[in-house]
Amino acid sequence: MNHAPSPSNFTAEPLPTRGGIDCDVHPPAPETDALMPYLDDFWRQSFEMRGFNRLNLAMTASPPNAPINKRPDWVGRDGEAPIDTVRRAVFDELGASLAICNPLHGAQILHSDDMGAVLCRAVNDWLAEHWLDRDSRLRGSIVISAQNAELAVEEIERRAADTRFVQILLLSMNDEPLGRRRYWPIYEAAQRHDLPVAIHAGGSYRHAPTATGWPSHVIEDYIAQAAIAESQLLSLVAEGVFARFEAIRFVFAETGFMWVPSFFWRADKTWRGTRAETPWIKQPPSELVKRHVRFTIQPADALEASQIERTLVHLDCDDLLLYASDFPHWHFDGQAALPAAFGAELGRKILRDNPLATYPRLREALAKEQTA
């Protein structure tokens, strides 16, 4: 079954992606047994006594081996290690020069604050040893659980010294909207270390993904993810995150971007009529978003080149979009990761300039390479 638009629906061959910086790559979630060496004696014994070491804690909303969740040409070949599959698909076939790993793991959504924090720590250590140490083109995201900001900040502080970790990874569905002050210590740490905060689609499902309750089908949940991202973006604006943290940057990953123009229109219009309630919002929301937020291009919801072109006109900002393959998810066919509708000039910005402007640690690494 084809789950992505056919390239024949676009008016020209896709733009080349060689040399691009891939801002959303998903290593397969580690089995719990693989994380045991990174736990201290107390937690390792606890997991063994309770049988947790035999559980697969990958998030059930994103099962790694489900056919709908993985492109068939990106399935590992016989005997091929997962990191070699990424090398083949992301570096060899799509031509990325660097790739940011976003591990999606159940550690981020556990009810136990302590267990979630311990497992996030283990995932980060596992990522460093089994991925970042083995390929200098890979970068990492600091995986944290947002349920306990104090423990999340501890993990950020622990990992921030390793400059191969270039951002902090949150999920879009949490206990509360992400603009609320319970999350502000995370943003303070992010700004202090000059680390963008990535908000990736998915989460704990402790609340229904729609405002009217639980849906029945995958299509309902999938489409609702854009509305969830829109709510989180509005929360960051309305609660004053951008006023309090003037240098912070957010990356919305795998949430789409074609809904953003309508968000701009409605948010700006409504702000003008209700601004007395939120005096800390001193500029139209669209201007704040353009300054502080970026969006990965996969998935793009367009079926026609003209739809992308109209969206780009309404976005009216060449800095908003970041290249991403979203490996191994299936959001486009073949090599059409960057549709021709973006145009060559904007395509170059999406591939390299915008990621380098978003991620200071990538700029610093590139500068070191050029002076070496």
C-alpha positions, -999 to 999 in steps of 0.1 A, spaced: 0 0 0 13 35 -9 11 59 20 27 89 4 19 111 -26 34 99 -59 62 121 -74 41 122 -106 18 147 -87 47 172 -86 55 193 -117 92 186 -118 119 163 -105 126 168 -68 155 190 -58 188 172 -49 194 168 -12 232 160 -13 250 180 13 219 187 34 216 185 71 189 160 81 171 173 112 149 143 120 163 108 119 149 80 142 172 53 153 152 22 163 143 24 200 167 2 220 154 -29 237 153 -26 275 181 -52 278 203 -30 258 198 -2 284 207 -23 314 245 -16 313 236 21 317 216 17 349 231 18 384 229 -13 406 196 -2 423 177 3 391 193 -27 373 183 -50 402 148 -35 403 143 -40 366 154 -76 369 132 -84 399 102 -69 382 109 -83 348 111 -49 332 143 -59 314 122 -82 292 98 -55 282 99 -35 250 94 1 260 91 15 225 61 38 222 31 18 210 19 47 189 50 43 168 58 5 166 92 2 149 84 -29 129 49 -20 116 49 -19 78 29 14 78 57 30 99 87 21 78 94 25 41 101 -9 26 133 3 9 145 15 44 140 -18 61 174 -33 72 188 -59 49 197 -93 61 226 -90 86 226 -52 82 231 -33 115 206 -5 122 233 22 120 243 8 85 207 11 74 208 48 84 241 53 66 227 37 34 194 56 34 202 90 49 239 95 39 244 74 8 210 75 -9 197 110 2 232 125 5 230 141 39 262 155 54 250 155 90 219 139 106 203 146 140 190 115 158 157 117 176 151 85 196 114 80 204 113 59 236 87 52 263 111 66 289 96 100 280 60 91 290 63 69 321 42 78 351 71 74 375 92 105 374 123 87 387 121 57 364 114 80 334 145 101 342 167 71 347 157 55 315 161 88 296 196 90 310 202 54 297 188 62 263 211 92 260 242 71 270 232 43 247 228 68 218 262 83 225 280 49 225 262 30 198 255 58 173 274 91 179 307 73 187 304 52 155 298 78 129 310 114 132 282 126 109 256 118 135 243 142 161 220 136 191 191 150 209 190 150 247 160 128 255 141 140 286 108 133 303 88 166 307 68 152 337 94 164 362 113 196 351 138 193 379 150 159 368 148 169 332 172 199 339 196 175 357 198 154 325 203 185 303 231 197 326 247 162 325 247 159 287 252 195 277 290 193 278 289 167 249 286 191 219 275 162 197 241 166 214 226 196 196 191 200 210 166 189 237 138 165 227 103 168 240 70 152 228 40 173 218 15 155 240 21 161 277 2 166 309 -3 203 302 3 227 274 40 233 270 38 270 276 29 265 312 54 276 339 60 241 352 81 236 320 100 269 322 131 254 340 136 233 309 136 263 287 159 282 310 184 254 308 180 253 270 186 290 266 216 289 290 233 262 269 221 276 236 202 244 228 171 244 206 141 225 220 126 201 196 89 193 200 82 160 182 48 146 173 36 119 198 34 116 235 18 100 265 -18 98 254 -29 106 290 -54 129 273 -74 123 242 -57 136 211 -89 155 201 -108 181 221 -140 160 219 -126 127 232 -110 95 219 -111 88 182 -116 53 166 -92 52 137 -56 60 128 -66 87 103 -83 106 131 -53 104 154 -28 112 126 -46 143 114 -51 155 150 -14 157 155 -13 190 135 -40 205 158 -20 194 188 11 211 175 -9 242 168 -22 242 204 14 238 217 26 266 195 -2 289 207 6 280 243 42 290 239 31 324 225 2 331 249 19 320 282 48 343 275 77 318 268 91 340 241 89 371 263 106 354 292 133 336 271 142 360 244 169 339 228 152 305 229 145 285 197 120 257 191 119 231 164 86 214 156 95 180 141 72 157 122 42 180 129 38 193 93 40 230 84 12 236 59 -12 246 88 11 274 99 -3 302 76 -38 297 89 -24 298 124 -7 331 116 -38 347 103 -61 336 132 -36 342 159 -27 377 147 -63 387 142 -74 374 176 -44 389 194 -53 423 181 -87 420 198 -76 404 230 -41 418 236 -51 435 268 -53 400 284 -17 392 275 3 424 276 36 405 274 28 397 238 42 429 223 43 417 187 19 398 165 22 360 172 33 354 136 64 376 141 73 358 174 70 324 157 91 335 128 118 346 152 118 316 176 104 286 158 113 263 129 95 234 113 108 202 96 95 197 61 84 161 65 56 154 65 44 179 38 7 175 34 6 188 -2 -5 166 -31 3 192 -58 32 215 -63 9 245 -65 -3 238 -30 33 240 -16 39 271 -36 8 289 -22 18 278 13 53 293 9 38 326 -3 16 328 28 44 318 52 63 348 38 95 337 56 124 318 41 139 309 75 111 287 89 118 253 73 144 227 79 153 196 58 144 162 73 140 128 59 121 115 89 139 82 85 124 55 85 89 69 83 71 69 50 60 104 41 72 106 5 82 83 -24 116 75 -37 141 104 -35 114 131 -34 124 144 0 127 180 -12 100 187 -38 109 210 -67 81 234 -56 104 248 -30 126 262 -57 164 260 -59 172 291 -38 149 282 -9 158 246 -13 195 255 -5 184 274 26 162 245 38 190 220 33 219 238 50 215 275 58 184 272 80 197 242 100 231 259 106 213 291 117 191 270 141 217 248 156 248 267 170 266 235 177 265 225 141 279 259 131 307 255 156 315 220 143 316 232 107 338 261 116 363 238 133 364 215 103 371 244 80 400 257 101 415 223 108 
